[in-house]
Amino acid sequence: MTNLATHINPWLDATTLNDNQSQINQQPFPFFVAKNILAESLMSSLIIDFPQLKGAGYLPYDKSQCGSSINDLIAQFTASEFADAIGNNLGIEKLSQYPTYVSISRSLKKRHGRIHTDGQSKIATALLYLNPEWTLDGTGCLRFLKSGSDFEDTAAPEIRPSYGTLAAFKRADNSFHGHLPFSGKRLVIQVAWLVSSADKDRKAKRGKLSSKLKRILNWFGGKQPNTSQA
């Protein structure tokens, strides 16, 4: 297994978000995409250490459920330097000052992915995809949109959730995004920077309740709540 990253040689390098490879957009809302930000040599360790989650959709990050490489990756993902680099691309000064909420998704159902903007408790959201291969066009591919009613009204080319791809956006009343229905494995780590610690506490409580409900429904084979996913 690949050795854990160090402060001297991090897996997530903030400078990779500031070079010409980051596709930065300001309209209709601030968002950007950076590809190949993780070394291929890390892939096998990250896939092995990805949590075996019960239930589809995003679930709260639980360190005890993850292997060491995933925990180390999330520590770097939420580190001040990397957060501020994301914020700089989105026009947000010192994004690291805001509390973070981390959630993880291993799989989706076709009900996921509806168009939404994210709630007002969020400042910004970043998604790091870890899927070794993604050959599908359309289904399961993130789309940033100009409107809230049309998946074809795209603000940029759709984003395949391929290994090492990072997509981030500033929350706004028009920050419409989503993806066409997909069912199956889709590995993603989501970090949201929130307005306040109180918002983080509320999301954590809701997340735990949702996680328990999904486990119960998964056990009985029942239908789970319809939720937004990116």
C-alpha positions as CSV (number, residue, x, y, z in Angstrom):
1,M,0.0,0.0,0.0
2,T,1.2,3.5,-0.8
3,N,2.8,5.3,2.1
4,L,0.8,8.2,3.6
5,A,1.5,11.6,2.2
6,T,3.6,14.1,4.2
7,H,3.5,17.8,4.6
8,I,6.6,17.9,2.3
9,N,5.0,15.8,-0.4
10,P,1.2,16.1,-0.2
11,W,-1.1,14.2,-2.5
12,L,-3.2,17.3,-3.0
13,D,-1.0,20.2,-4.0
14,A,-2.8,23.6,-3.9
15,T,-0.6,24.9,-6.7
16,T,-2.3,22.4,-9.1
17,L,-5.5,24.5,-8.7
18,N,-3.8,27.7,-9.7
19,D,-2.2,26.6,-13.0
20,N,-3.6,26.8,-16.5
21,Q,-5.2,23.3,-16.2
22,S,-8.0,24.5,-14.0
23,Q,-11.0,25.5,-16.1
24,I,-12.4,28.5,-14.2
25,N,-15.8,30.0,-15.0
26,Q,-17.5,33.0,-13.4
27,Q,-20.8,32.8,-15.3
28,P,-23.6,32.0,-14.6
29,F,-22.0,31.4,-11.2
30,P,-18.4,30.8,-10.1
31,F,-17.2,27.2,-10.6
32,F,-14.1,25.4,-11.8
33,V,-12.9,21.9,-12.8
34,A,-9.4,20.5,-12.3
35,K,-8.4,17.1,-13.7
36,N,-5.7,14.6,-12.9
37,I,-4.9,16.2,-9.5
38,L,-4.1,12.8,-8.0
39,A,-1.3,10.5,-8.9
40,E,-2.3,7.2,-10.6
41,S,0.0,5.4,-8.2
42,L,-2.4,6.2,-5.3
43,M,-5.5,4.8,-7.0
44,S,-5.3,1.2,-5.7
45,S,-4.8,2.2,-2.1
46,L,-7.7,4.7,-2.2
47,I,-10.0,2.2,-3.8
48,I,-9.2,-0.4,-1.2
49,D,-9.6,2.1,1.7
50,F,-12.9,3.6,0.4
51,P,-15.6,2.9,2.9
52,Q,-18.1,0.0,2.3
53,L,-21.1,2.2,2.8
54,K,-24.6,0.8,3.3
55,G,-27.1,2.8,1.4
56,A,-26.9,4.9,-1.7
57,G,-26.2,8.6,-1.9
58,Y,-24.1,10.8,0.4
59,L,-23.5,9.7,4.0
60,P,-21.6,11.6,6.7
61,Y,-17.8,10.9,6.8
62,D,-16.9,8.6,9.6
63,K,-13.1,8.2,10.0
64,S,-13.5,4.7,11.6
65,Q,-15.2,3.4,8.4
66,C,-12.3,4.5,6.1
67,G,-8.8,3.2,5.5
68,S,-5.8,5.3,6.3
69,S,-5.3,6.6,2.7
70,I,-8.8,8.0,2.5
71,N,-8.5,9.6,5.9
72,D,-5.2,11.2,4.9
73,L,-6.7,12.4,1.6
74,I,-9.6,14.0,3.4
75,A,-7.3,15.7,5.9
76,Q,-5.5,17.3,2.9
77,F,-8.7,18.1,1.1
78,T,-9.9,20.1,4.1
79,A,-6.5,21.7,4.9
80,S,-6.4,25.5,5.0
81,E,-4.0,25.9,2.1
82,F,-6.0,23.7,-0.2
83,A,-9.3,25.3,0.9
84,D,-8.0,28.7,0.2
85,A,-6.8,27.7,-3.3
86,I,-10.3,26.5,-4.0
87,G,-11.7,29.8,-2.7
88,N,-9.3,31.8,-4.8
89,N,-10.7,30.2,-7.9
90,L,-14.2,30.9,-6.8
91,G,-13.7,34.5,-5.7
92,I,-14.0,33.7,-2.0
93,E,-11.4,35.2,0.3
94,K,-10.0,32.8,2.9
95,L,-12.4,29.9,2.4
96,S,-10.6,28.1,5.2
97,Q,-12.2,30.3,7.8
98,Y,-15.5,28.5,7.4
99,P,-16.4,25.1,9.0
100,T,-16.4,22.1,6.8
101,Y,-18.8,19.2,6.5
102,V,-17.5,16.1,4.7
103,S,-19.7,13.4,3.2
104,I,-19.0,10.4,1.0
105,S,-20.9,8.5,-1.6
106,R,-20.1,5.0,-2.9
107,S,-23.2,4.4,-5.1
108,L,-26.3,6.1,-6.5
109,K,-29.8,5.2,-7.4
110,K,-31.6,6.6,-10.5
111,R,-33.6,8.9,-8.2
112,H,-30.5,10.9,-7.4
113,G,-29.0,13.8,-9.3
114,R,-32.0,16.1,-9.7
115,I,-31.2,19.7,-10.5
116,H,-30.7,21.8,-7.4
117,T,-28.6,24.8,-6.1
118,D,-27.6,23.7,-2.6
119,G,-29.0,25.2,0.6
120,Q,-28.1,28.7,1.9
121,S,-26.1,27.2,4.7
122,K,-23.3,26.4,2.2
123,I,-20.6,28.8,1.1
124,A,-19.0,26.5,-1.5
125,T,-18.8,22.8,-2.3
126,A,-16.0,20.7,-3.8
127,L,-16.3,17.2,-5.2
128,L,-13.4,14.9,-5.7
129,Y,-14.1,11.8,-7.8
130,L,-12.3,8.5,-7.4
131,N,-13.7,6.3,-10.1
132,P,-11.0,4.3,-11.9
133,E,-12.8,4.4,-15.3
134,W,-15.9,6.2,-16.5
135,T,-16.9,5.4,-20.0
136,L,-20.5,6.6,-19.9
137,D,-21.5,9.9,-21.4
138,G,-24.5,11.8,-19.9
139,T,-25.6,9.5,-17.1
140,G,-23.8,10.2,-13.8
141,C,-21.8,13.1,-15.3
142,L,-22.0,16.3,-13.4
143,R,-23.5,19.3,-15.2
144,F,-23.4,22.9,-14.2
145,L,-26.5,24.5,-15.6
146,K,-27.8,27.9,-16.7
147,S,-31.3,27.1,-15.4
148,G,-33.1,24.9,-13.0
149,S,-35.4,23.1,-15.4
150,D,-33.3,21.8,-18.3
151,F,-30.4,19.4,-18.2
152,E,-29.4,20.4,-21.7
153,D,-28.9,24.1,-20.7
154,T,-25.3,23.6,-19.7
155,A,-22.9,26.3,-18.6
156,A,-19.9,24.1,-19.6
157,P,-19.2,20.6,-20.9
158,E,-20.4,17.9,-18.6
159,I,-17.9,16.5,-16.1
160,R,-17.1,12.8,-16.0
161,P,-16.6,11.6,-12.4
162,S,-13.2,10.1,-13.3
163,Y,-10.4,9.5,-10.8
164,G,-8.6,12.6,-9.8
165,T,-11.2,15.1,-11.1
166,L,-12.1,17.9,-8.8
167,A,-15.2,20.1,-9.4
168,A,-16.0,23.0,-7.1
169,F,-18.6,25.9,-7.1
170,K,-19.7,28.8,-5.1
171,R,-23.2,28.4,-3.8
172,A,-25.7,31.0,-5.3
173,D,-29.4,31.3,-5.9
174,N,-28.6,30.2,-9.5
175,S,-25.9,27.6,-8.9
176,F,-27.9,24.9,-10.6
177,H,-26.2,21.5,-11.0
178,G,-27.1,17.9,-11.2
179,H,-26.7,14.8,-13.4
180,L,-28.8,12.5,-15.5
181,P,-30.1,9.4,-13.7
182,F,-27.5,6.7,-12.9
183,S,-27.6,3.6,-10.8
184,G,-24.4,1.9,-9.6
185,K,-21.0,2.5,-8.1
186,R,-19.8,6.1,-8.2
187,L,-17.1,7.1,-5.7
188,V,-16.9,10.7,-4.6
189,I,-15.8,12.7,-1.6
190,Q,-17.7,15.9,-1.0
191,V,-16.5,18.8,1.1
192,A,-18.9,21.7,1.9
193,W,-17.8,24.9,3.6
194,L,-20.7,26.2,5.7
195,V,-21.8,29.6,7.0
196,S,-21.5,28.7,10.7
197,S,-20.7,26.0,13.2
198,A,-24.4,25.8,14.0
199,D,-25.1,24.9,10.4
200,K,-22.5,22.2,10.6
201,D,-24.1,20.7,13.8
202,R,-27.5,20.7,12.1
203,K,-26.1,18.9,9.0
204,A,-24.3,16.4,11.2
205,K,-27.4,15.5,13.1
206,R,-29.5,15.2,9.9
207,G,-26.7,13.2,8.3
208,K,-26.6,10.7,11.1
209,L,-30.4,10.3,11.1
210,S,-30.4,9.9,7.3
211,S,-27.5,7.3,7.5
212,K,-29.5,5.2,10.1
213,L,-32.6,5.4,8.0
214,K,-30.8,4.3,4.9
215,R,-29.2,1.3,6.7
216,I,-32.7,0.3,7.9
217,L,-34.3,0.7,4.5
218,N,-31.4,-1.1,2.9
219,W,-31.8,-4.0,5.3
220,F,-35.5,-4.3,4.5
221,G,-35.0,-3.5,0.8
222,G,-37.2,-0.5,1.0
223,K,-37.2,2.7,-1.0
224,Q,-34.9,5.4,0.3
225,P,-35.6,9.1,0.4
226,N,-35.1,11.1,-2.8
227,T,-32.0,13.4,-2.3
228,S,-29.9,15.7,-4.4
229,Q,-26.5,14.4,-5.4
230,A,-23.6,15.9,-7.5
